C-alpha cells in the first residue's frame, strides 16, 4: 500500500508539473530553433559543442534533452530580484545572465532537435553491473528507488520534470549526484534528488553514472 501511495504521489507530481508547463507553453511565444542555433554557436559551443553533444566529460550533453528541462536549468542559473541564482555555477551564471526568456525558449528548442550521440559505459564491469541493478530495481534495504522509475528503462527521461540521462558523460552525472547529496545543488522539485542521493554511497553513485553513460 505504501508503494502504491508513493507511486500515486509521484504520478500526481508529474502530471501537475506537466500541466503547469503546458499552460506556460500556450501563453509563451513560439520557440525558434534557428535563432537558438545562432545563440548556441556564439555562446554555448565552446563548452557543449555546436550541436549540444559535448566532448568534455565535465560538461553535459544537451542534444535531445527535454526543452522544458533545459529551460528550467537556464532560468535557475539566472539571478533574479537581487537574489543568488537557484543553481550556482560561476561559468553558467555568467553565460545565462544575458539570455532573455525568448532566447532560452529558442535554445531549448534547438538542442532538443539535435540527435544525441551514443555513450559508452567505461567503468569497471563490477561498477556497471551494480549500476544496472540500482537503475532497474534500486536498493530496497536502503529505501533507494529504481532510477528507471523516473528516468525510464533506457534513460530517456519522462518529460518534463525528469531529464534524459542516457549517454550522458559519467563524470558529469557523478558530479551532479554528489552535488545533490551535499546540498550544493538544490534546484530539484520537492528535494527529490537530494533525498535519493543522500542514500547513495560513492560507489553507488559512480556505478549509476557508469551504467547510464552506456544507455541508448
C-alpha positions as CSV (number, residue, x, y, z in Angstrom):
1,X,0.0,0.0,0.0
2,X,2.9,2.4,0.8
3,X,4.4,1.7,-2.5
4,X,1.2,2.4,-4.3
5,X,0.7,5.6,-2.3
6,X,4.3,6.8,-3.2
7,X,3.7,5.9,-6.9
8,X,0.4,7.8,-6.9
9,X,2.2,10.9,-5.4
10,X,4.9,10.7,-8.0
11,X,2.4,10.4,-10.8
12,X,0.4,13.3,-9.4
13,X,3.5,15.5,-9.2
14,X,4.5,14.6,-12.8
15,X,1.0,15.3,-14.2
16,X,0.8,18.6,-12.2
17,X,4.2,19.7,-13.4
18,X,3.4,18.8,-17.0
19,X,0.0,20.7,-16.8
20,X,1.7,23.9,-15.5
21,X,4.4,23.7,-18.1
22,X,1.8,23.1,-20.8
23,X,-0.1,26.2,-19.7
24,X,3.1,28.2,-19.7
25,X,3.8,27.0,-23.2
26,X,0.4,28.1,-24.5
27,X,1.0,31.6,-23.2
28,X,4.6,31.9,-24.4
29,X,5.7,33.0,-27.9
30,X,6.7,30.2,-30.2
31,X,10.3,29.0,-30.0
32,X,12.6,29.4,-32.9
33,X,15.2,26.6,-33.2
34,X,17.1,28.5,-35.9
35,X,17.5,31.5,-33.6
36,X,18.6,29.1,-30.9
37,X,21.2,27.6,-33.1
38,X,22.7,31.0,-33.6
39,X,22.9,31.6,-29.9
40,X,24.4,28.2,-29.3
41,X,27.1,28.8,-31.8
42,X,28.0,32.2,-30.2
43,X,27.6,31.4,-26.5
44,X,27.4,27.7,-25.8
45,X,29.5,25.8,-28.4
46,X,32.9,26.1,-26.6
47,X,31.6,24.0,-23.7
48,X,28.7,22.0,-25.1
49,X,29.8,21.7,-28.8
50,X,27.8,23.3,-31.6
51,X,25.1,20.6,-31.7
52,X,25.0,20.0,-27.9
53,X,27.0,16.8,-27.9
54,X,29.7,17.9,-25.5
55,X,33.0,16.1,-25.8
56,X,34.2,17.4,-22.5
57,X,33.3,14.9,-19.7
58,X,32.7,17.7,-17.1
59,X,30.2,19.4,-19.3
60,X,26.8,17.9,-20.0
61,X,25.4,16.8,-23.4
62,X,22.4,18.8,-24.2
63,X,21.4,17.3,-27.5
64,X,18.0,15.5,-27.3
65,X,17.3,16.8,-23.8
66,X,13.7,17.8,-23.0
67,X,13.1,21.5,-23.8
68,X,11.3,22.2,-20.5
69,X,14.2,20.8,-18.6
70,X,16.8,22.9,-20.5
71,X,14.7,26.0,-20.0
72,X,14.3,25.3,-16.2
73,X,18.0,24.9,-15.8
74,X,18.9,28.1,-17.7
75,X,16.3,30.1,-15.7
76,X,17.7,28.6,-12.4
77,X,21.2,29.7,-13.4
78,X,19.9,33.3,-13.6
79,X,20.0,35.7,-10.6
80,X,16.6,37.3,-10.1
81,X,15.3,40.1,-7.8
82,X,18.8,40.6,-6.5
83,X,18.9,37.1,-5.1
84,X,21.5,34.4,-5.6
85,X,20.7,32.0,-8.5
86,X,18.8,28.9,-7.6
87,X,21.6,26.9,-9.2
88,X,25.1,28.2,-8.6
89,X,27.8,27.7,-11.1
90,X,30.3,30.5,-11.8
91,X,30.5,29.9,-15.5
92,X,26.9,29.1,-16.2
93,X,25.6,32.0,-14.1
94,X,27.6,34.4,-16.3
95,X,26.5,32.7,-19.5
96,X,22.8,32.6,-18.6
97,X,22.7,36.2,-17.3
98,X,22.2,37.8,-20.6
99,X,19.6,35.4,-22.0
100,X,16.1,36.6,-22.4
101,X,13.1,34.3,-21.9
102,X,12.8,34.1,-25.7
103,X,16.5,33.2,-26.0
104,X,16.0,30.4,-23.5
105,X,13.0,29.0,-25.4
106,X,14.9,29.2,-28.7
107,X,18.0,27.4,-27.2
108,X,15.9,24.7,-25.6
109,X,14.1,24.1,-28.9
110,X,17.3,23.9,-30.8
111,X,19.1,21.5,-28.5
112,X,16.0,19.3,-28.3
113,X,16.0,19.0,-32.1
114,X,19.6,17.7,-32.2
115,X,20.4,14.0,-32.3
116,X,22.3,12.8,-29.2
117,X,25.4,10.8,-29.7
118,X,25.6,7.4,-28.2
119,X,27.6,7.0,-24.9
120,X,29.7,4.2,-23.6
121,X,29.9,2.6,-20.2
122,X,33.6,2.9,-19.5
123,X,33.7,1.9,-15.8
124,X,34.8,-1.4,-14.4
125,X,32.5,-4.3,-15.1
126,X,31.6,-4.6,-11.4
127,X,30.6,-1.0,-11.3
128,X,28.5,-1.1,-14.4
129,X,26.7,-4.3,-13.1
130,X,26.0,-2.6,-9.8
131,X,24.7,0.4,-11.7
132,X,22.3,-1.7,-13.7
133,X,20.9,-3.3,-10.6
134,X,20.3,0.1,-8.9
135,X,18.9,1.6,-12.2
136,X,16.4,-1.3,-12.6
137,X,15.5,-2.2,-9.1
138,X,17.0,0.3,-6.7
139,X,18.2,-0.9,-3.3
140,X,15.3,-1.8,-1.1
141,X,17.5,-2.3,2.0
142,X,18.3,1.5,1.9
143,X,15.0,2.7,0.6
144,X,16.7,3.7,-2.7
145,X,14.2,3.7,-5.6
146,X,15.0,2.5,-9.1
147,X,16.3,5.2,-11.3
148,X,14.2,3.8,-14.2
149,X,11.0,4.8,-12.3
150,X,11.6,8.5,-13.2
151,X,14.3,8.4,-16.0
152,X,12.9,5.4,-17.9
153,X,14.3,2.0,-18.6
154,X,16.6,3.4,-21.4
155,X,17.3,6.7,-19.7
156,X,15.2,8.8,-22.0
157,X,13.6,10.6,-19.1
158,X,9.9,11.5,-18.6
159,X,9.0,15.0,-19.8
160,X,9.1,17.5,-18.3
161,X,10.5,17.1,-14.8
162,X,12.9,14.2,-15.3
163,X,15.8,14.7,-17.7
164,X,17.3,12.4,-20.3
165,X,20.4,10.7,-18.8
166,X,21.1,8.1,-21.5
167,X,24.6,8.6,-22.9
168,X,25.4,11.4,-20.5
169,X,29.1,11.7,-19.5
170,X,29.6,9.6,-16.4
171,X,31.9,12.3,-14.9
172,X,29.1,14.8,-15.1
173,X,26.4,12.6,-13.8
174,X,28.6,11.5,-10.9
175,X,29.4,15.1,-10.0
176,X,25.7,16.1,-10.1
177,X,24.6,13.3,-7.8
178,X,27.4,14.2,-5.3
179,X,26.3,17.8,-5.5
180,X,22.7,16.8,-4.7
181,X,23.9,14.7,-1.9
182,X,25.9,17.5,-0.4
183,X,23.1,20.0,-0.9
184,X,25.4,22.1,-3.2
185,X,22.8,21.7,-5.9
186,X,19.2,22.3,-4.7
187,X,17.0,23.0,-7.7
188,X,15.3,19.7,-7.7
189,X,11.5,19.7,-7.3
190,X,10.4,18.6,-3.8
191,X,14.0,17.8,-2.9
192,X,13.5,14.6,-4.7
193,X,17.1,14.1,-6.0
194,X,18.6,15.3,-2.8
195,X,16.7,12.7,-0.8
196,X,17.7,10.0,-3.2
197,X,21.4,10.9,-3.5
198,X,21.6,11.1,0.3
199,X,21.0,7.4,0.5
200,X,23.8,6.6,-2.1
201,X,27.4,5.7,-1.3
202,X,30.3,7.0,-3.6
203,X,30.4,3.5,-5.1
204,X,26.7,3.5,-5.9
205,X,26.8,7.0,-7.4
206,X,29.7,6.0,-9.6
207,X,28.0,2.8,-10.6
208,X,24.8,4.5,-11.7
209,X,26.8,7.2,-13.6
210,X,28.8,4.4,-15.4
211,X,25.8,2.5,-16.3
212,X,23.7,5.5,-17.5
213,X,26.6,6.5,-19.8
214,X,26.1,3.4,-21.8
215,X,22.3,3.6,-22.2
216,X,20.9,4.5,-25.7
